[in-house]
Amino acid sequence: MSIIGWIILGLLAGAIAKVLLPGRDPGGFIGTTLIGVAGAFIGGWISARWLDHPISKQFFDGATWAAAIGGSLVLLIIYRVLFGNSRN
């Protein structure tokens, strides 16, 4: 998959992570989708590096999507913990 494919996958993964983890985000929808792009890259790297599951070159591979969404969820949780407003 090309870089543009990973960016598109990350945007979609960020939107899916937002649906799976509802609530108010400090960065809003745009911040969440950018976190999704970073999460897709990080999730793919972790999957290939430490889980011994190389990411497929196909866009519609389930493991690729799971890694991207998982990375997005982890980054979104970290982002909320670090920058979220606990009074809301």
C-alpha positions in Angstrom: 0.0 0.0 0.0 1.2 3.5 -0.8 1.6 6.4 1.6 -1.7 7.8 0.3 -3.4 4.5 1.0 -2.2 4.6 4.6 -3.4 8.2 4.9 -6.8 7.3 3.6 -6.9 4.2 5.9 -5.8 6.4 8.8 -8.6 9.0 8.2 -11.2 6.2 8.1 -9.6 4.5 11.2 -9.7 7.7 13.1 -13.4 8.1 12.3 -14.1 4.5 13.3 -12.1 5.1 16.6 -14.2 8.1 17.3 -17.4 6.1 16.9 -16.0 3.3 19.1 -14.8 5.7 21.7 -17.5 8.5 21.8 -17.2 11.6 23.9 -15.8 15.0 23.7 -12.3 15.3 22.3 -10.0 18.3 22.9 -9.1 18.4 19.2 -12.5 17.8 17.7 -13.2 15.8 14.5 -10.2 17.0 12.6 -7.8 16.3 15.5 -9.3 12.8 15.9 -8.8 12.0 12.2 -5.2 13.2 12.3 -4.7 11.0 15.3 -6.2 8.2 13.2 -3.5 8.8 10.5 -0.8 8.6 13.1 -2.5 5.6 14.7 -2.6 3.8 11.4 1.1 4.2 10.9 2.0 3.3 14.4 -0.4 0.3 14.5 1.0 -1.0 11.2 4.6 -0.6 12.5 3.8 -2.4 15.8 2.1 -5.2 14.0 4.9 -5.7 11.6 7.7 -5.2 14.1 6.6 -6.9 17.3 3.5 -9.0 16.5 5.3 -10.8 13.6 2.3 -10.1 11.3 3.5 -8.1 8.3 0.9 -5.7 7.0 -0.7 -6.8 3.7 -0.3 -4.8 0.5 -4.0 -4.9 0.1 -6.2 -2.1 1.3 -9.1 -4.3 2.4 -7.1 -6.8 4.6 -8.7 -7.3 8.0 -5.4 -7.4 9.9 -4.4 -4.1 8.3 -7.6 -2.4 9.4 -7.4 -3.9 12.9 -3.9 -2.6 13.4 -4.9 0.9 12.1 -8.0 1.1 14.3 -6.2 -0.3 17.3 -3.4 2.2 16.9 -5.9 5.0 16.5 -7.8 3.9 19.7 -4.6 3.8 21.7 -3.5 7.2 20.5 -7.0 8.7 21.1 -7.0 7.4 24.7 -3.5 8.8 25.4 -4.6 12.1 23.8 -7.7 12.3 26.0 -5.7 11.5 29.1 -3.0 14.0 28.4 -5.0 16.9 27.0 -8.7 16.2 28.0 -10.6 18.6 30.3 -11.7 16.5 33.2 -14.4 19.1 34.3 -16.6 18.5 31.2 
